[in-house]
Amino acid sequence: MDEVASPHTEVCNDINMLEFWGIRGTAPVSGKNKSLYGGRTICSCLRIAPDEIIILDAGTGIMELGNNLSSSVNGNPLKIHLLLTHFHLDHIIGLPFFSPLYLQATQITFHSPIGEQETENILQDLMKGRFFPLDFEETPSTKTFKQIPKDGFMIGDAGISWCDLQHPQGSVAYRIDQGEQSVVMATDTEHPETGVDENLARLSQDADILVYDAMYTPEDYPTFKGWGHSTWLAGTELAKAAGIKSLYLSHLNPAYKDGQITFILKRAQQNFRSSVIPVEEE
């Protein structure tokens, strides 16, 4: 087998410590043949200031991120902006176990593509009745809910823009621009039958990093067509069309073993050299 770049290529930390705490889709996994790429579901973050952080989605990866934050702030107030792409379980299931949720000094703003009250209701349902021993509204942190504006918004000096994606019940991609760096998160999307998603291509134009849904191989995809997920091949074509500097393959299939994912990475690099799989933080 030909040599390929390391699957754990260093993430570009110039955009204020971009970190990946979970890169699996659908469900968390474990086991000796699924350990190289990590087993937590979707969660990543950007530290835009010492006490302020942008978190994208709340899969099981947010549990370890929360432990990291709680141990590092030493009781100081923590401002968290949680950007939710949608509400499928693999993107919110870690929230009840997010330790800053239980700290009185924590301020959490929940941003989502739906209305404020609907977002709050969904998250309350996640921690209600027989599902969890403590209700969401009883957690000590201060919580604010915001529907993302059509024309984008600012968090500190970071500009946030977004577009709709093709996914059951809907999902969105976020673009974060800070200074001269930019990253696009498009973890749950299905590519069109021909060409690329033009809306996503416009959002991603000339971005430093595109994080893209690589749930299926092109060979497996026809079986799951219409399920709202994409392939490494569609990701590489979009990266080329949008002038992306680096493509990060994410939302990895929980059924795929380490060897299969390594082979996927090799194939992606043959079509778009700057393809990597991000490091899952420890």
BELGISUL-V220653 format. One record per backbone hydrogen bond with DSSP energy under -0.5 kcal/mol. CO is the residue of the C=O (numbers start at 1). NH is the residue of the N-H. Records with the same first field share a line. If there is no record, write none. Layout:
BEGIN
CO: NH  NH
END
This chain:
BEGIN
6: 9
7: 9  277
11: 13
12: 15
13: 17
14: 16
16: 47
19: 21  45
20: 281
22: 43
23: 252
24: 42
25: 27
31: 34
32: 35
33: 258
35: 38
39: 29
40: 23  24
41: 61
42: 59
43: 21  22
44: 56
45: 19
46: 48  54
49: 52
51: 79
52: 48  49
53: 55  81
54: 46
55: 57  83
56: 44
58: 94  95
59: 62
60: 63  64
61: 65
62: 66
63: 67
64: 68
65: 69
66: 70
67: 71
68: 72
69: 72  73
73: 76
78: 80  107
79: 53
80: 82  109
81: 55  83
82: 84  111
83: 57  85
85: 172
88: 91
89: 92  93
91: 58
92: 95
94: 97
95: 98
97: 99
98: 101
99: 102
100: 103
101: 141
102: 104
103: 106
105: 78
106: 108  142
107: 80  109
108: 110  144
109: 82  111
110: 146
111: 84
112: 148
115: 119
116: 120
117: 121
118: 122
119: 123
120: 124
121: 125
122: 126
123: 127
124: 127
125: 128
127: 136
128: 131
129: 132
135: 138
136: 139
142: 108
144: 110
146: 112
149: 152
153: 160
155: 158
157: 159  179
158: 155
159: 161  177
160: 153
161: 175
163: 173
165: 167  171
166: 190
167: 170
171: 165
173: 163
174: 185
175: 161  177
176: 183
177: 159
178: 181
181: 178
182: 208  209
183: 176
184: 186  211
185: 174
186: 213
196: 198
197: 201
198: 202
199: 203
200: 204
201: 205
202: 205
204: 207
207: 245
208: 246
209: 184
210: 212  248
211: 186
212: 214  250
216: 232
217: 221
218: 222
220: 223  224
221: 224
222: 225
224: 227
230: 216
231: 235
232: 236
233: 237
234: 238
235: 239
236: 240
237: 241
238: 242
239: 243  244
240: 243
242: 206
246: 210  248
247: 249  276
248: 212
250: 214
252: 25
253: 256
257: 261
258: 262
259: 263
260: 264
261: 265
262: 266
263: 267
264: 268
265: 269
266: 270
267: 271
268: 271  272
272: 275
273: 275
274: 247
276: 249
279: 20  281
END
